[in-house]
């Protein structure tokens, strides 16, 4: 059968690392990139007799995430032990939440080519992260780094409401944006602080019973997630069409081969033998506590987008791109304050900055220069110190060299030529070198003027003042 005869049903389990300074049950720091096993203590190393103490900030951040995603907040919650053995899990169990998560029954609204759609959120719960295995390709062994053990996570479990890769992409990006806006996670996918387990099943169109699902674990790239889903859908359809049965299993996605590989049978809840964590008290939240967190929520992506449409009169597309990332949105607002030209700032972010981010496969959070740098660049262009074409070079340079734009321009010798005598000399030279274009212009072909201006910009390596060039060419061609 063709893919069109099947319906894909998907649900996501997103793990977001919380931006607390210390771990969930001890005072060890959570800083990324430290030397192996330098951010550990008896608690996160599971030494006998070491008892956990819950980090209150973790609860606050989880509740904030729940409120931002329209969840009900559980007034009486608890921690549970999730039992499984893995070398980087020092206790041989993970402290998580089972039947009483902090947040439940929420949703977020996404926008797709088919319109708006609500994606249900089953639950958001807190848990500790495991350590990390560093595999030695040459020696054949593995080394355990427990720096990440005990780092606080929230797990956001969606309902099986997703049907297409477009919806998955929109859901993940919207969720990532929300967590960035409320500042509970930096969501740096390249560092593993925003990753997803993807559950995929298929069924023939018209059926209501869910098919057997497979789960692809710990995926931290939008591109990889979409590729993996497309492969897994085709694989499952091929198995079913050949009369086979889909096995419930956990899969590993291999980016190089573009295929999924079986890791183990997929566990169900009973396999983990959950029971209440005896070393931690229940979590009791007052109405006042929840209301105070609700009042602290910042402006969210939807309201900020609406404000941009009304206050700045931006297009729907531009406002959507800017507000999809808190980092881009903040860059836009702060740079606009510096230069007073929000339209120019918007254009630079939407065009050149977004293009470079895409080319370098960087996230907005990795932009290396400040909003002040961008604001100063726009002011230099507005004052006529440099042209827009030189501005493009400065933006490229800012990604490599985080100096003030003025310094870069001086070092590179990119100051705009605005001397009338020098401009006139360049114009006359271009006119003499391009007699055919001059004849075309005088014959009514206005495009010839653009060509001549372009030749002058090329001659000056983009440093000539384009407004002066246009005016001077028009004057000289009338003679």
PyMOL commands that set and color helices and strands:
alter all, ss='L'
color gray80, all
select helices_A, chain A and resi 3-5+56-68+165-181+189-191+222-241+269-272+287-296+301-312+316-323+326-339+342-360+364-366+371-383+388-400+405-412+420-433+435-442+447-459+466-478
alter helices_A, ss='H'
color red, helices_A
select strands_A, chain A and resi 6-17+72-73+76-77+80-83+93-96+103-112+115-128+132-135+142-145+152-158+194-204+214-219+249-254+259-265+275-276+283-284
alter strands_A, ss='S'
color yellow, strands_A
deselect
rebuild
show_as cartoon
